Amino acid sequence: SGPHSNGYSLIRKIIEVSGTEIEATQVDGTPLADLLMAPTRIYVKQLLAAMKATDGIKALVHITGGGFTENVPRVLPDNIAADIDGASWSQPPVFKWLAELGGIDNAEMGRTFNCGCSEYRRRHGSA
C-alpha cells in the first residue's frame, strides 16, 4: 500500500534534494502526501487464516529496515535461498517514482523498501 514505515530517511532526502513539493506533486493522479501518509496495511488476519488452512507456511518475514535482502534470509535454513523477482508483482507507483527521482537502483530499493510486495515464493537454489 506504500512505504509504511520503511525508508523515510531516504524519502525525505529525495524530496529535499529534488525540491519536490509534496502537497502539489501528483503520482499517478494521487497527491504524493497522501501516498506517503497512507496507513500501513496489517495482514495478521489473512496470515492467521492462511496458517490455519495449511501447514505449508514455515516462516513469515516482516520487511522492515534491511528490506528483502536482510530480512528474508533470516528465516531460511542454510540450504535454501530466496529468488525474489521484483517484476513478478505490480509495484505501487510511489516506488517507481522514488526510484526514478532518487536515481535508486533495484538492489537499493530491495534493501530499503518492501516495494509493495506482501508475499514471495521460496525456491531452492541461489538467490
GIQUIRA-V505692 format. One record per pair of residues at least 12 apart in sequence whose C-alpha atoms are under 10 Angstrom apart, sorted by sequence separation. I is the first residue (numbers start at 1). J is the second residue. If there is no record, write none. Layout:
((I/J) (I/J))
//
This chain:
((20/32) (21/33) (22/34) (60/72) (61/73) (72/84) (22/35) (47/60) (59/72) (61/74) (69/82) (96/109) (22/36) (61/75) (68/82) (95/109) (59/74) (60/75) (69/84) (59/75) (60/76) (68/84) (58/75) (59/76) (58/76) (95/113) (95/114) (96/115) (86/106) (95/115) (86/107) (94/115) (95/116) (93/115) (94/116) (86/109) (91/114) (92/115) (93/116) (86/110) (91/115) (92/116) (11/36) (90/115) (91/116) (92/117) (84/110) (89/115) (90/116) (91/117) (89/116) (90/117) (8/36) (89/117) (86/115) (88/117) (89/118) (86/116) (89/119) (4/35) (5/36) (86/117) (89/120) (2/34) (3/35) (4/36) (5/37) (88/120) (2/35) (3/36) (4/37) (1/35) (2/36) (3/37) (4/38) (5/39) (86/120) (1/36) (2/37) (3/38) (4/39) (5/40) (84/119) (85/120) (2/38) (3/39) (4/40) (84/120) (85/121) (1/38) (2/39) (3/40) (4/41) (83/120) (84/121) (1/39) (2/40) (69/107) (82/120) (83/121) (84/122) (1/40) (2/41) (68/107) (69/108) (82/121) (83/122) (84/123) (1/41) (67/107) (69/109) (70/110) (71/111) (82/122) (83/123) (67/108) (68/109) (69/110) (70/111) (81/122) (82/123) (83/124) (66/108) (67/109) (68/110) (69/111) (70/112) (80/122) (81/123) (82/124) (83/125) (85/127) (67/110) (68/111) (69/112) (80/123) (81/124) (82/125) (83/126) (84/127) (66/110) (67/111) (68/112) (80/124) (81/125) (82/126) (83/127) (66/111) (67/112) (68/113) (79/124) (80/125) (81/126) (82/127) (65/111) (66/112) (67/113) (68/114) (76/122) (79/125) (80/126) (81/127) (63/110) (64/111) (65/112) (66/113) (67/114) (68/115) (79/126) (80/127) (63/111) (64/112) (65/113) (66/114) (67/115) (72/120) (63/112) (64/113) (65/114) (68/117) (63/113) (64/114) (72/122) (63/114) (62/114) (63/115) (68/120) (63/117) (73/127) (63/118) (62/118) (6/63) (7/64) (35/92) (61/118) (5/63) (6/64) (7/65) (35/93) (36/94) (61/119) (69/127) (5/64) (6/65) (7/66) (35/94) (60/119) (61/120) (4/64) (5/65) (6/66) (7/67) (35/95) (6/67) (32/94) (30/93) (28/92) (29/93) (30/94) (27/92) (28/93) (32/97) (27/93) (28/94) (27/94) (26/94) (27/95) (27/96) (28/97) (27/97) (27/98) (43/118) (41/118) (20/101) (15/98) (18/101) (14/98) (17/101) (18/102) (14/99) (17/102) (15/101) (11/98) (14/101) (15/102) (10/98) (11/99) (14/102) (2/91) (3/92) (13/102) (14/103) (1/91) (2/92) (14/104) (1/92) (2/93) (3/94) (11/102) (1/93) (2/94) (3/95) (10/102) (1/94) (2/95) (10/104) (7/109) (10/112) (7/111) (8/112) (7/112) (8/113) (6/112) (7/113) (6/113) (7/114) (5/113) (6/114) (3/112) (4/113) (6/115) (3/113) (4/114) (2/113) (3/114) (2/114) (3/115) (4/116) (1/114) (2/115) (3/116) (1/115) (2/116) (1/116) (2/117) (1/117) (1/118))
//
